[in-house]
Amino acid sequence: MASRMVLVGCVLLLAALLQGATAVTYTVGDSLGWTTPPGGAIAYSTWANQHTFRVGDNLFFNWTGNHNVAEVSSETDYDNCNQKNVEMTLGSPEVNVPLTTKKDYYYICTVASHCSLGQKVKISVKSASGSPTSSTNSTASSLAVGSFSAVLFSIVIAFLH
Ligand SMILES: *[C@@H]1O[C@H](CO)[C@@H](O)[C@H](O)[C@H]1NC(C)=O
């Protein structure tokens, strides 16, 4: 009986660790949303510093009014709000942006002088938890984790009966 309890405990621990690897969707700015922040760019740098972003997570940009989300690849362009090398622009609110790579992502708003006024955010993405290498197929790995957890759960149920 004791060994059975230990086994069940181990399986539950493993399942919990795997659950920790599932993707998170972060609403950029939380209740502030994606806007020209009243106090400048510190609003978004403070927000970003409160989270650990990992490969497979998503950013949710939501706004009302005239804004957009543009990605720039260099920190210099980000710092200077240079819009000449924008990689992609998303013009509709309520947009999900997947973080697929372990790197620094730079997002700005290219409307008027919004970027200079602080509507920009730098997101430093770390490896997916539990895997040292970056995963570019987060959906597939989340599904794999989900089904593996289901199998472990079945094993636990089988032992409890
Ligand atoms: C996006 O923001 C609008 C305006 O604040 C809000 O009404 C809407 O519920 C938000 N959407 C989501 C999915 O949070």
The ligand as an SDF file (V2000), in Angstrom:
LIG
                    3D

 14 14  0  0  0  0  0  0  0  0999 V2000
  -10.8710   44.5580  -25.4920 C   0  0  0  0  0  0  0  0  0  0  0  0
  -11.0670   45.8800  -25.0330 O   0  0  0  0  0  0  0  0  0  0  0  0
  -12.4030   46.3140  -25.1500 C   0  0  0  0  0  0  0  0  0  0  0  0
  -12.4510   47.7850  -24.7780 C   0  0  0  0  0  0  0  0  0  0  0  0
  -11.8570   48.0170  -23.5290 O   0  0  0  0  0  0  0  0  0  0  0  0
  -13.2840   45.4650  -24.2730 C   0  0  0  0  0  0  0  0  0  0  0  0
  -14.6180   45.8610  -24.3800 O   0  0  0  0  0  0  0  0  0  0  0  0
  -13.1530   44.0050  -24.6950 C   0  0  0  0  0  0  0  0  0  0  0  0
  -13.8690   43.1920  -23.8190 O   0  0  0  0  0  0  0  0  0  0  0  0
  -11.6930   43.5770  -24.6970 C   0  0  0  0  0  0  0  0  0  0  0  0
  -11.6010   42.2600  -25.2490 N   0  0  0  0  0  0  0  0  0  0  0  0
  -11.1280   41.2220  -24.5440 C   0  0  0  0  0  0  0  0  0  0  0  0
  -11.1750   39.9000  -25.2480 C   0  0  0  0  0  0  0  0  0  0  0  0
  -10.6790   41.3280  -23.4260 O   0  0  0  0  0  0  0  0  0  0  0  0
  1  2  1  0
  1 10  1  0
  2  3  1  0
  3  4  1  0
  3  6  1  0
  4  5  1  0
  6  7  1  0
  6  8  1  0
  8  9  1  0
  8 10  1  0
 10 11  1  0
 11 12  1  0
 12 13  1  0
 12 14  2  0
M  END
$$$$
